[in-house]
Amino acid sequence: MNKRGRKYQSIKEAKESLKRLPLYELKSRFNSGILTKIGSIAIRELIKEKEEQMSPDKETNDAFYNGEKIGEVAFIINDSVEILEGEEKGRFGSVISLISLSPEPIYLIELDGSDGDREFPQSLLRLVD
């Protein structure tokens, strides 16, 4: 469904409407389970396209896993971080992967307390000493 509450008529219409959303928001909507079939297909396709476009190159990926900060990537493997906003605000975790670079770096964070892993944009994280 679009912002006005009406169902999308085609996958193309849905993708056009949803393409400006960041990857983490697309994944959140996809995992919500409240999408129409057309919306689900469109989001699944957009997620795949965005992941392919935004994946870190080999140099950036190697630097991240070697513990070297490079470019706009503020965190490295095993950095301890605090979540600054959203449902997980105030929780802590460890950086375990660099997912994408655009529009900003997205990290996979292993949340403390064995609550699994979640993706967060760099702007919602703070380095903990």
A tleap script that builds the chain and sets N, CA, C and O, in Angstrom:
source leaprc.protein.ff14SB
mol = sequence {
  NMET ASN LYS ARG GLY ARG LYS TYR GLN SER
  ILE LYS GLU ALA LYS GLU SER LEU LYS ARG
  LEU PRO LEU TYR GLU LEU LYS SER ARG PHE
  ASN SER GLY ILE LEU THR LYS ILE GLY SER
  ILE ALA ILE ARG GLU LEU ILE LYS GLU LYS
  GLU GLU GLN MET SER PRO ASP LYS GLU THR
  ASN ASP ALA PHE TYR ASN GLY GLU LYS ILE
  GLY GLU VAL ALA PHE ILE ILE ASN ASP SER
  VAL GLU ILE LEU GLU GLY GLU GLU LYS GLY
  ARG PHE GLY SER VAL ILE SER LEU ILE SER
  LEU SER PRO GLU PRO ILE TYR LEU ILE GLU
  LEU ASP GLY SER ASP GLY ASP ARG GLU PHE
  PRO GLN SER LEU LEU ARG LEU VAL CASP
}
set mol.1.N position { 0.823 -1.179 0.000 }
set mol.1.CA position { 0.000 0.000 0.000 }
set mol.1.C position { 0.872 1.250 0.000 }
set mol.1.O position { 1.950 1.278 0.594 }
set mol.2.N position { 0.394 2.254 -0.661 }
set mol.2.CA position { 1.151 3.499 -0.689 }
set mol.2.C position { 0.773 4.381 0.488 }
set mol.2.O position { -0.007 3.983 1.353 }
set mol.3.N position { 1.342 5.601 0.512 }
set mol.3.CA position { 1.103 6.528 1.628 }
set mol.3.C position { -0.378 6.888 1.781 }
set mol.3.O position { -0.837 7.192 2.882 }
set mol.4.N position { -1.103 6.853 0.697 }
set mol.4.CA position { -2.516 7.242 0.744 }
set mol.4.C position { -3.430 6.075 1.118 }
set mol.4.O position { -4.650 6.240 1.160 }
set mol.5.N position { -2.863 4.905 1.388 }
set mol.5.CA position { -3.653 3.769 1.815 }
set mol.5.C position { -4.271 2.947 0.697 }
set mol.5.O position { -5.073 2.052 0.963 }
set mol.6.N position { -3.913 3.233 -0.555 }
set mol.6.CA position { -4.471 2.419 -1.632 }
set mol.6.C position { -3.433 1.402 -2.099 }
set mol.6.O position { -2.227 1.617 -1.980 }
set mol.7.N position { -3.927 0.307 -2.624 }
set mol.7.CA position { -3.034 -0.756 -3.063 }
set mol.7.C position { -2.331 -0.362 -4.356 }
set mol.7.O position { -2.895 0.319 -5.212 }
set mol.8.N position { -1.081 -0.811 -4.472 }
set mol.8.CA position { -0.341 -0.597 -5.714 }
set mol.8.C position { -0.966 -1.433 -6.813 }
set mol.8.O position { -1.420 -2.552 -6.577 }
set mol.9.N position { -0.984 -0.880 -8.011 }
set mol.9.CA position { -1.562 -1.587 -9.147 }
set mol.9.C position { -0.537 -2.437 -9.893 }
set mol.9.O position { -0.894 -3.364 -10.620 }
set mol.10.N position { 0.753 -2.107 -9.700 }
set mol.10.CA position { 1.795 -2.873 -10.384 }
set mol.10.C position { 3.076 -2.843 -9.555 }
set mol.10.O position { 3.254 -1.987 -8.688 }
set mol.11.N position { 3.959 -3.790 -9.838 }
set mol.11.CA position { 5.253 -3.827 -9.167 }
set mol.11.C position { 6.033 -2.567 -9.513 }
set mol.11.O position { 6.704 -1.993 -8.655 }
set mol.12.N position { 5.949 -2.134 -10.770 }
set mol.12.CA position { 6.643 -0.923 -11.202 }
set mol.12.C position { 6.181 0.291 -10.395 }
set mol.12.O position { 7.009 1.092 -9.961 }
set mol.13.N position { 4.880 0.436 -10.191 }
set mol.13.CA position { 4.337 1.550 -9.405 }
set mol.13.C position { 4.835 1.484 -7.961 }
set mol.13.O position { 5.219 2.501 -7.383 }
set mol.14.N position { 4.827 0.292 -7.389 }
set mol.14.CA position { 5.283 0.128 -6.009 }
set mol.14.C position { 6.764 0.469 -5.885 }
set mol.14.O position { 7.162 1.178 -4.960 }
set mol.15.N position { 7.580 -0.029 -6.808 }
set mol.15.CA position { 9.020 0.240 -6.750 }
set mol.15.C position { 9.296 1.731 -6.891 }
set mol.15.O position { 10.151 2.275 -6.193 }
set mol.16.N position { 8.579 2.387 -7.784 }
set mol.16.CA position { 8.771 3.826 -7.987 }
set mol.16.C position { 8.443 4.594 -6.706 }
set mol.16.O position { 9.137 5.548 -6.354 }
set mol.17.N position { 7.401 4.181 -6.025 }
set mol.17.CA position { 6.982 4.843 -4.796 }
set mol.17.C position { 7.945 4.578 -3.636 }
set mol.17.O position { 8.151 5.449 -2.791 }
set mol.18.N position { 8.531 3.392 -3.592 }
set mol.18.CA position { 9.343 2.962 -2.454 }
set mol.18.C position { 10.849 3.146 -2.633 }
set mol.18.O position { 11.597 2.995 -1.667 }
set mol.19.N position { 11.309 3.465 -3.831 }
set mol.19.CA position { 12.742 3.448 -4.121 }
set mol.19.C position { 13.568 4.454 -3.320 }
set mol.19.O position { 14.779 4.276 -3.187 }
set mol.20.N position { 12.953 5.491 -2.790 }
set mol.20.CA position { 13.704 6.496 -2.031 }
set mol.20.C position { 13.955 6.090 -0.580 }
set mol.20.O position { 14.729 6.741 0.122 }
set mol.21.N position { 13.311 5.028 -0.132 }
set mol.21.CA position { 13.498 4.578 1.248 }
set mol.21.C position { 14.880 3.964 1.423 }
set mol.21.O position { 15.372 3.285 0.520 }
set mol.22.N position { 15.517 4.192 2.574 }
set mol.22.CA position { 16.810 3.548 2.827 }
set mol.22.C position { 16.623 2.044 2.987 }
set mol.22.O position { 15.530 1.565 3.290 }
set mol.23.N position { 17.699 1.321 2.778 }
set mol.23.CA position { 17.674 -0.135 2.814 }
set mol.23.C position { 17.101 -0.659 4.119 }
set mol.23.O position { 16.267 -1.564 4.103 }
set mol.24.N position { 17.530 -0.110 5.247 }
set mol.24.CA position { 17.038 -0.635 6.528 }
set mol.24.C position { 15.527 -0.452 6.664 }
set mol.24.O position { 14.862 -1.293 7.269 }
set mol.25.N position { 14.968 0.638 6.109 }
set mol.25.CA position { 13.523 0.862 6.168 }
set mol.25.C position { 12.793 -0.135 5.253 }
set mol.25.O position { 11.735 -0.650 5.617 }
set mol.26.N position { 13.351 -0.402 4.085 }
set mol.26.CA position { 12.755 -1.406 3.196 }
set mol.26.C position { 12.706 -2.763 3.889 }
set mol.26.O position { 11.692 -3.458 3.838 }
set mol.27.N position { 13.812 -3.135 4.536 }
set mol.27.CA position { 13.857 -4.433 5.225 }
set mol.27.C position { 12.857 -4.473 6.370 }
set mol.27.O position { 12.215 -5.498 6.599 }
set mol.28.N position { 12.722 -3.378 7.082 }
set mol.28.CA position { 11.766 -3.316 8.177 }
set mol.28.C position { 10.343 -3.510 7.663 }
set mol.28.O position { 9.565 -4.264 8.247 }
set mol.29.N position { 10.009 -2.837 6.582 }
set mol.29.CA position { 8.664 -2.980 6.002 }
set mol.29.C position { 8.444 -4.391 5.481 }
set mol.29.O position { 7.363 -4.956 5.647 }
set mol.30.N position { 9.468 -4.962 4.849 }
set mol.30.CA position { 9.347 -6.321 4.316 }
set mol.30.C position { 9.105 -7.310 5.454 }
set mol.30.O position { 8.286 -8.220 5.325 }
set mol.31.N position { 9.813 -7.135 6.561 }
set mol.31.CA position { 9.687 -8.051 7.696 }
set mol.31.C position { 8.413 -7.828 8.509 }
set mol.31.O position { 8.070 -8.655 9.354 }
set mol.32.N position { 7.713 -6.728 8.266 }
set mol.32.CA position { 6.506 -6.423 9.039 }
set mol.32.C position { 5.374 -7.397 8.746 }
set mol.32.O position { 4.512 -7.620 9.596 }
set mol.33.N position { 5.369 -7.980 7.549 }
set mol.33.CA position { 4.339 -8.947 7.200 }
set mol.33.C position { 2.987 -8.349 6.847 }
set mol.33.O position { 2.012 -9.091 6.724 }
set mol.34.N position { 2.892 -7.028 6.679 }
set mol.34.CA position { 1.595 -6.413 6.390 }
set mol.34.C position { 1.501 -5.901 4.952 }
set mol.34.O position { 0.632 -5.090 4.634 }
set mol.35.N position { 2.378 -6.367 4.106 }
set mol.35.CA position { 2.398 -5.894 2.721 }
set mol.35.C position { 1.494 -6.733 1.828 }
set mol.35.O position { 1.220 -7.901 2.105 }
set mol.36.N position { 1.043 -6.107 0.755 }
set mol.36.CA position { 0.335 -6.861 -0.270 }
set mol.36.C position { 1.368 -7.672 -1.051 }
set mol.36.O position { 2.572 -7.464 -0.899 }
set mol.37.N position { 0.900 -8.579 -1.872 }
set mol.37.CA position { 1.815 -9.393 -2.684 }
set mol.37.C position { 2.666 -8.504 -3.588 }
set mol.37.O position { 3.875 -8.708 -3.697 }
set mol.38.N position { 2.047 -7.528 -4.229 }
set mol.38.CA position { 2.793 -6.625 -5.113 }
set mol.38.C position { 3.819 -5.836 -4.302 }
set mol.38.O position { 4.963 -5.695 -4.734 }
set mol.39.N position { 3.432 -5.323 -3.141 }
set mol.39.CA position { 4.359 -4.586 -2.288 }
set mol.39.C position { 5.529 -5.440 -1.847 }
set mol.39.O position { 6.670 -4.977 -1.835 }
set mol.40.N position { 5.257 -6.689 -1.483 }
set mol.40.CA position { 6.326 -7.608 -1.061 }
set mol.40.C position { 7.316 -7.879 -2.183 }
set mol.40.O position { 8.528 -7.865 -1.969 }
set mol.41.N position { 6.801 -8.123 -3.369 }
set mol.41.CA position { 7.677 -8.389 -4.520 }
set mol.41.C position { 8.520 -7.158 -4.826 }
set mol.41.O position { 9.724 -7.268 -5.056 }
set mol.42.N position { 7.891 -5.985 -4.829 }
set mol.42.CA position { 8.605 -4.747 -5.135 }
set mol.42.C position { 9.707 -4.490 -4.117 }
set mol.42.O position { 10.829 -4.149 -4.491 }
set mol.43.N position { 9.400 -4.651 -2.841 }
set mol.43.CA position { 10.401 -4.404 -1.803 }
set mol.43.C position { 11.526 -5.421 -1.891 }
set mol.43.O position { 12.694 -5.060 -1.747 }
set mol.44.N position { 11.198 -6.683 -2.123 }
set mol.44.CA position { 12.236 -7.707 -2.250 }
set mol.44.C position { 13.189 -7.363 -3.406 }
set mol.44.O position { 14.405 -7.495 -3.269 }
set mol.45.N position { 12.636 -6.927 -4.532 }
set mol.45.CA position { 13.472 -6.533 -5.678 }
set mol.45.C position { 14.317 -5.305 -5.353 }
set mol.45.O position { 15.494 -5.255 -5.707 }
set mol.46.N position { 13.728 -4.316 -4.682 }
set mol.46.CA position { 14.477 -3.116 -4.317 }
set mol.46.C position { 15.599 -3.431 -3.336 }
set mol.46.O position { 16.694 -2.881 -3.453 }
set mol.47.N position { 15.343 -4.299 -2.383 }
set mol.47.CA position { 16.381 -4.688 -1.428 }
set mol.47.C position { 17.556 -5.314 -2.170 }
set mol.47.O position { 18.710 -4.969 -1.913 }
set mol.48.N position { 17.271 -6.217 -3.074 }
set mol.48.CA position { 18.339 -6.876 -3.838 }
set mol.48.C position { 19.128 -5.851 -4.658 }
set mol.48.O position { 20.358 -5.880 -4.662 }
set mol.49.N position { 18.436 -4.956 -5.345 }
set mol.49.CA position { 19.096 -3.938 -6.162 }
set mol.49.C position { 19.971 -3.025 -5.296 }
set mol.49.O position { 21.120 -2.751 -5.643 }
set mol.50.N position { 19.433 -2.563 -4.184 }
set mol.50.CA position { 20.190 -1.649 -3.319 }
set mol.50.C position { 21.398 -2.338 -2.711 }
set mol.50.O position { 22.467 -1.736 -2.619 }
set mol.51.N position { 21.250 -3.585 -2.294 }
set mol.51.CA position { 22.381 -4.301 -1.715 }
set mol.51.C position { 23.499 -4.466 -2.738 }
set mol.51.O position { 24.676 -4.335 -2.399 }
set mol.52.N position { 23.142 -4.750 -3.983 }
set mol.52.CA position { 24.152 -4.889 -5.026 }
set mol.52.C position { 24.857 -3.566 -5.307 }
set mol.52.O position { 26.066 -3.545 -5.533 }
set mol.53.N position { 24.113 -2.467 -5.294 }
set mol.53.CA position { 24.681 -1.148 -5.582 }
set mol.53.C position { 25.534 -0.613 -4.442 }
set mol.53.O position { 26.492 0.122 -4.678 }
set mol.54.N position { 25.202 -0.970 -3.226 }
set mol.54.CA position { 25.801 -0.316 -2.079 }
set mol.54.C position { 26.844 -1.141 -1.345 }
set mol.54.O position { 27.431 -0.661 -0.374 }
set mol.55.N position { 27.084 -2.337 -1.770 }
set mol.55.CA position { 28.052 -3.178 -1.070 }
set mol.55.C position { 29.430 -2.530 -1.076 }
set mol.55.O position { 29.833 -1.931 -2.073 }
set mol.56.N position { 30.156 -2.649 0.039 }
set mol.56.CA position { 31.510 -2.080 0.093 }
set mol.56.C position { 32.433 -2.765 -0.912 }
set mol.56.O position { 32.321 -3.966 -1.157 }
set mol.57.N position { 33.347 -1.985 -1.490 }
set mol.57.CA position { 34.328 -2.590 -2.396 }
set mol.57.C position { 35.345 -3.375 -1.569 }
set mol.57.O position { 35.359 -3.283 -0.341 }
set mol.58.N position { 36.185 -4.139 -2.240 }
set mol.58.CA position { 37.141 -5.018 -1.566 }
set mol.58.C position { 38.079 -4.236 -0.642 }
set mol.58.O position { 38.346 -4.674 0.477 }
set mol.59.N position { 38.578 -3.093 -1.095 }
set mol.59.CA position { 39.507 -2.289 -0.290 }
set mol.59.C position { 38.858 -1.836 1.023 }
set mol.59.O position { 39.463 -1.934 2.090 }
set mol.60.N position { 37.626 -1.342 0.932 }
set mol.60.CA position { 36.922 -0.875 2.125 }
set mol.60.C position { 36.599 -2.049 3.047 }
set mol.60.O position { 36.764 -1.955 4.263 }
set mol.61.N position { 36.143 -3.141 2.467 }
set mol.61.CA position { 35.813 -4.329 3.249 }
set mol.61.C position { 37.049 -4.878 3.965 }
set mol.61.O position { 36.984 -5.228 5.143 }
set mol.62.N position { 38.177 -4.952 3.248 }
set mol.62.CA position { 39.422 -5.440 3.857 }
set mol.62.C position { 39.870 -4.531 4.996 }
set mol.62.O position { 40.277 -5.010 6.055 }
set mol.63.N position { 39.794 -3.214 4.777 }
set mol.63.CA position { 40.195 -2.261 5.824 }
set mol.63.C position { 39.309 -2.434 7.062 }
set mol.63.O position { 39.808 -2.443 8.188 }
set mol.64.N position { 38.001 -2.571 6.855 }
set mol.64.CA position { 37.065 -2.752 7.965 }
set mol.64.C position { 37.452 -3.976 8.795 }
set mol.64.O position { 37.535 -3.892 10.020 }
set mol.65.N position { 37.686 -5.092 8.147 }
set mol.65.CA position { 38.000 -6.335 8.870 }
set mol.65.C position { 39.426 -6.372 9.414 }
set mol.65.O position { 39.737 -7.175 10.293 }
set mol.66.N position { 40.296 -5.500 8.889 }
set mol.66.CA position { 41.658 -5.388 9.416 }
set mol.66.C position { 41.769 -4.345 10.528 }
set mol.66.O position { 42.857 -4.105 11.053 }
set mol.67.N position { 40.645 -3.728 10.883 }
set mol.67.CA position { 40.648 -2.756 11.969 }
set mol.67.C position { 41.137 -1.382 11.571 }
set mol.67.O position { 41.583 -0.618 12.427 }
set mol.68.N position { 41.066 -1.046 10.280 }
set mol.68.CA position { 41.518 0.259 9.787 }
set mol.68.C position { 40.303 1.086 9.369 }
set mol.68.O position { 39.468 0.628 8.589 }
set mol.69.N position { 40.214 2.295 9.888 }
set mol.69.CA position { 39.124 3.192 9.470 }
set mol.69.C position { 39.485 3.774 8.110 }
set mol.69.O position { 40.627 4.159 7.862 }
set mol.70.N position { 38.489 3.828 7.240 }
set mol.70.CA position { 38.719 4.328 5.892 }
set mol.70.C position { 37.509 5.147 5.439 }
set mol.70.O position { 36.361 4.748 5.633 }
set mol.71.N position { 37.790 6.286 4.839 }
set mol.71.CA position { 36.732 7.123 4.278 }
set mol.71.C position { 35.650 7.464 5.277 }
set mol.71.O position { 35.929 7.875 6.403 }
set mol.72.N position { 34.414 7.290 4.851 }
set mol.72.CA position { 33.258 7.656 5.663 }
set mol.72.C position { 32.864 6.581 6.673 }
set mol.72.O position { 31.890 6.757 7.404 }
set mol.73.N position { 33.592 5.488 6.727 }
set mol.73.CA position { 33.285 4.385 7.636 }
set mol.73.C position { 33.857 4.701 9.019 }
set mol.73.O position { 35.072 4.704 9.212 }
set mol.74.N position { 32.965 4.967 9.976 }
set mol.74.CA position { 33.388 5.421 11.307 }
set mol.74.C position { 33.733 4.277 12.259 }
set mol.74.O position { 34.472 4.475 13.224 }
set mol.75.N position { 33.206 3.089 11.994 }
set mol.75.CA position { 33.404 1.972 12.909 }
set mol.75.C position { 34.126 0.825 12.214 }
set mol.75.O position { 34.091 0.691 10.991 }
set mol.76.N position { 34.779 0.008 13.024 }
set mol.76.CA position { 35.475 -1.173 12.504 }
set mol.76.C position { 34.960 -2.409 13.238 }
set mol.76.O position { 34.210 -2.302 14.209 }
set mol.77.N position { 35.364 -3.556 12.772 }
set mol.77.CA position { 34.940 -4.824 13.358 }
set mol.77.C position { 35.199 -4.823 14.871 }
set mol.77.O position { 36.257 -4.392 15.328 }
set mol.78.N position { 34.241 -5.300 15.621 }
set mol.78.CA position { 34.285 -5.462 17.080 }
set mol.78.C position { 34.208 -4.160 17.876 }
set mol.78.O position { 34.345 -4.195 19.099 }
set mol.79.N position { 33.991 -3.006 17.223 }
set mol.79.CA position { 33.776 -1.780 17.986 }
set mol.79.C position { 32.524 -1.937 18.836 }
set mol.79.O position { 31.534 -2.513 18.387 }
set mol.80.N position { 32.566 -1.429 20.056 }
set mol.80.CA position { 31.388 -1.391 20.928 }
set mol.80.C position { 30.635 -0.102 20.640 }
set mol.80.O position { 31.225 0.977 20.585 }
set mol.81.N position { 29.324 -0.228 20.456 }
set mol.81.CA position { 28.506 0.931 20.106 }
set mol.81.C position { 27.243 0.974 20.956 }
set mol.81.O position { 26.793 -0.032 21.503 }
set mol.82.N position { 26.688 2.186 21.043 }
set mol.82.CA position { 25.393 2.392 21.676 }
set mol.82.C position { 24.412 2.808 20.602 }
set mol.82.O position { 24.759 3.579 19.707 }
set mol.83.N position { 23.188 2.305 20.681 }
set mol.83.CA position { 22.127 2.677 19.755 }
set mol.83.C position { 21.520 3.981 20.263 }
set mol.83.O position { 21.138 4.074 21.429 }
set mol.84.N position { 21.429 4.991 19.394 }
set mol.84.CA position { 21.017 6.335 19.806 }
set mol.84.C position { 19.528 6.628 19.667 }
set mol.84.O position { 19.002 7.488 20.374 }
set mol.85.N position { 18.846 5.933 18.772 }
set mol.85.CA position { 17.430 6.222 18.534 }
set mol.85.C position { 16.681 4.952 18.195 }
set mol.85.O position { 17.277 3.911 17.919 }
set mol.86.N position { 15.368 5.056 18.223 }
set mol.86.CA position { 14.522 3.954 17.799 }
set mol.86.C position { 14.204 2.978 18.910 }
set mol.86.O position { 14.444 3.240 20.088 }
set mol.87.N position { 13.664 1.860 18.508 }
set mol.87.CA position { 13.214 0.818 19.424 }
set mol.87.C position { 14.323 0.313 20.349 }
set mol.87.O position { 14.062 -0.069 21.490 }
set mol.88.N position { 15.544 0.313 19.856 }
set mol.88.CA position { 16.677 -0.223 20.616 }
set mol.88.C position { 17.496 0.875 21.313 }
set mol.88.O position { 18.602 0.610 21.785 }
set mol.89.N position { 16.969 2.087 21.382 }
set mol.89.CA position { 17.686 3.216 21.978 }
set mol.89.C position { 18.224 2.863 23.367 }
set mol.89.O position { 17.517 2.313 24.211 }
set mol.90.N position { 19.509 3.200 23.574 }
set mol.90.CA position { 20.140 2.960 24.858 }
set mol.90.C position { 20.766 1.580 25.002 }
set mol.90.O position { 21.447 1.307 25.991 }
set mol.91.N position { 20.542 0.719 24.037 }
set mol.91.CA position { 21.131 -0.621 24.080 }
set mol.91.C position { 22.541 -0.566 23.524 }
set mol.91.O position { 22.907 0.369 22.811 }
set mol.92.N position { 23.324 -1.572 23.854 }
set mol.92.CA position { 24.705 -1.663 23.405 }
set mol.92.C position { 24.901 -2.906 22.563 }
set mol.92.O position { 24.129 -3.862 22.639 }
set mol.93.N position { 25.944 -2.871 21.765 }
set mol.93.CA position { 26.258 -4.017 20.935 }
set mol.93.C position { 27.644 -3.906 20.335 }
set mol.93.O position { 28.392 -2.967 20.607 }
set mol.94.N position { 27.966 -4.891 19.510 }
set mol.94.CA position { 29.271 -4.926 18.841 }
set mol.94.C position { 29.078 -4.941 17.334 }
set mol.94.O position { 28.192 -5.620 16.815 }
set mol.95.N position { 29.920 -4.182 16.636 }
set mol.95.CA position { 29.881 -4.145 15.182 }
set mol.95.C position { 30.450 -5.466 14.664 }
set mol.95.O position { 31.570 -5.842 15.009 }
set mol.96.N position { 29.675 -6.165 13.838 }
set mol.96.CA position { 30.164 -7.440 13.313 }
set mol.96.C position { 30.281 -7.470 11.793 }
set mol.96.O position { 30.900 -8.377 11.237 }
set mol.97.N position { 29.686 -6.480 11.115 }
set mol.97.CA position { 29.790 -6.476 9.654 }
set mol.97.C position { 29.442 -5.100 9.104 }
set mol.97.O position { 28.649 -4.366 9.694 }
set mol.98.N position { 30.036 -4.762 7.980 }
set mol.98.CA position { 29.707 -3.556 7.227 }
set mol.98.C position { 28.829 -4.005 6.068 }
set mol.98.O position { 29.288 -4.723 5.180 }
set mol.99.N position { 27.580 -3.589 6.073 }
set mol.99.CA position { 26.599 -4.062 5.099 }
set mol.99.C position { 26.625 -3.246 3.812 }
set mol.99.O position { 26.677 -3.807 2.717 }
set mol.100.N position { 26.590 -1.929 3.943 }
set mol.100.CA position { 26.548 -1.066 2.760 }
set mol.100.C position { 27.143 0.294 3.083 }
set mol.100.O position { 27.413 0.616 4.240 }
set mol.101.N position { 27.343 1.093 2.027 }
set mol.101.CA position { 27.969 2.404 2.179 }
set mol.101.C position { 27.059 3.572 1.824 }
set mol.101.O position { 27.335 4.706 2.215 }
set mol.102.N position { 25.997 3.320 1.102 }
set mol.102.CA position { 25.203 4.420 0.583 }
set mol.102.C position { 23.741 4.245 0.969 }
set mol.102.O position { 23.232 3.129 0.863 }
set mol.103.N position { 23.058 5.252 1.397 }
set mol.103.CA position { 23.445 6.648 1.447 }
set mol.103.C position { 24.369 6.965 2.614 }
set mol.103.O position { 25.000 8.022 2.630 }
set mol.104.N position { 24.458 6.074 3.584 }
set mol.104.CA position { 25.430 6.177 4.664 }
set mol.104.C position { 25.794 4.751 5.064 }
set mol.104.O position { 25.040 3.825 4.767 }
set mol.105.N position { 26.928 4.551 5.730 }
set mol.105.CA position { 27.299 3.191 6.133 }
set mol.105.C position { 26.218 2.540 7.018 }
set mol.105.O position { 25.669 3.162 7.927 }
set mol.106.N position { 25.944 1.289 6.718 }
set mol.106.CA position { 25.008 0.473 7.493 }
set mol.106.C position { 25.805 -0.693 8.067 }
set mol.106.O position { 26.557 -1.352 7.348 }
set mol.107.N position { 25.639 -0.945 9.356 }
set mol.107.CA position { 26.389 -1.995 10.042 }
set mol.107.C position { 25.446 -3.062 10.587 }
set mol.107.O position { 24.293 -2.785 10.916 }
set mol.108.N position { 25.954 -4.272 10.674 }
set mol.108.CA position { 25.257 -5.332 11.383 }
set mol.108.C position { 25.798 -5.319 12.804 }
set mol.108.O position { 27.002 -5.457 13.025 }
set mol.109.N position { 24.895 -5.153 13.764 }
set mol.109.CA position { 25.275 -5.033 15.170 }
set mol.109.C position { 24.752 -6.248 15.935 }
set mol.109.O position { 23.574 -6.594 15.854 }
set mol.110.N position { 25.653 -6.882 16.675 }
set mol.110.CA position { 25.253 -7.957 17.573 }
set mol.110.C position { 24.862 -7.306 18.894 }
set mol.110.O position { 25.715 -6.784 19.612 }
set mol.111.N position { 23.578 -7.338 19.208 }
set mol.111.CA position { 23.080 -6.682 20.416 }
set mol.111.C position { 23.471 -7.473 21.657 }
set mol.111.O position { 23.437 -8.703 21.663 }
set mol.112.N position { 23.843 -6.742 22.711 }
set mol.112.CA position { 24.152 -7.386 23.984 }
set mol.112.C position { 22.903 -8.086 24.508 }
set mol.112.O position { 21.780 -7.664 24.231 }
set mol.113.N position { 23.107 -9.144 25.257 }
set mol.113.CA position { 21.983 -9.851 25.848 }
set mol.113.C position { 21.420 -10.944 24.951 }
set mol.113.O position { 20.305 -11.414 25.175 }
set mol.114.N position { 22.175 -11.354 23.941 }
set mol.114.CA position { 21.763 -12.449 23.047 }
set mol.114.C position { 20.430 -12.198 22.352 }
set mol.114.O position { 19.660 -13.132 22.124 }
set mol.115.N position { 20.157 -10.942 22.017 }
set mol.115.CA position { 18.918 -10.625 21.303 }
set mol.115.C position { 19.090 -10.658 19.792 }
set mol.115.O position { 18.248 -10.143 19.057 }
set mol.116.N position { 20.158 -11.252 19.335 }
set mol.116.CA position { 20.369 -11.378 17.902 }
set mol.116.C position { 21.075 -10.182 17.291 }
set mol.116.O position { 21.605 -9.323 17.995 }
set mol.117.N position { 21.071 -10.145 15.982 }
set mol.117.CA position { 21.759 -9.127 15.203 }
set mol.117.C position { 20.737 -8.247 14.508 }
set mol.117.O position { 19.686 -8.724 14.079 }
set mol.118.N position { 21.046 -6.955 14.396 }
set mol.118.CA position { 20.179 -6.007 13.702 }
set mol.118.C position { 21.045 -5.048 12.909 }
set mol.118.O position { 22.198 -4.801 13.263 }
set mol.119.N position { 20.491 -4.514 11.845 }
set mol.119.CA position { 21.192 -3.532 11.021 }
set mol.119.C position { 20.841 -2.123 11.495 }
set mol.119.O position { 19.689 -1.819 11.802 }
set mol.120.N position { 21.873 -1.268 11.545 }
set mol.120.CA position { 21.683 0.125 11.943 }
set mol.120.C position { 22.530 1.029 11.050 }
set mol.120.O position { 23.654 0.672 10.697 }
set mol.121.N position { 21.996 2.206 10.680 }
set mol.121.CA position { 22.803 3.184 9.959 }
set mol.121.C position { 23.805 3.832 10.926 }
set mol.121.O position { 23.574 3.901 12.133 }
set mol.122.N position { 24.896 4.292 10.372 }
set mol.122.CA position { 25.964 4.905 11.170 }
set mol.122.C position { 25.446 6.059 12.029 }
set mol.122.O position { 25.909 6.242 13.154 }
set mol.123.N position { 24.498 6.835 11.518 }
set mol.123.CA position { 23.988 8.000 12.245 }
set mol.123.C position { 23.241 7.635 13.532 }
set mol.123.O position { 23.009 8.508 14.369 }
set mol.124.N position { 22.863 6.376 13.706 }
set mol.124.CA position { 22.155 5.952 14.906 }
set mol.124.C position { 23.068 5.245 15.902 }
set mol.124.O position { 22.598 4.642 16.866 }
set mol.125.N position { 24.379 5.323 15.661 }
set mol.125.CA position { 25.343 4.631 16.521 }
set mol.125.C position { 26.359 5.607 17.109 }
set mol.125.O position { 26.714 6.614 16.496 }
set mol.126.N position { 26.812 5.275 18.313 }
set mol.126.CA position { 27.857 6.040 18.974 }
set mol.126.C position { 28.907 5.061 19.496 }
set mol.126.O position { 28.580 4.040 20.101 }
set mol.127.N position { 30.176 5.394 19.251 }
set mol.127.CA position { 31.270 4.555 19.737 }
set mol.127.C position { 31.331 4.623 21.254 }
set mol.127.O position { 31.252 5.703 21.839 }
set mol.128.N position { 31.470 3.468 21.884 }
set mol.128.CA position { 31.584 3.373 23.336 }
set mol.128.C position { 33.020 3.003 23.657 }
set mol.128.O position { 33.576 2.075 23.070 }
set mol.129.N position { 33.628 3.740 24.603 }
set mol.129.CA position { 35.024 3.485 24.971 }
set mol.129.C position { 35.191 2.162 25.678 }
set mol.129.O position { 36.305 1.799 26.054 }
savepdb mol mol.pdb
quit
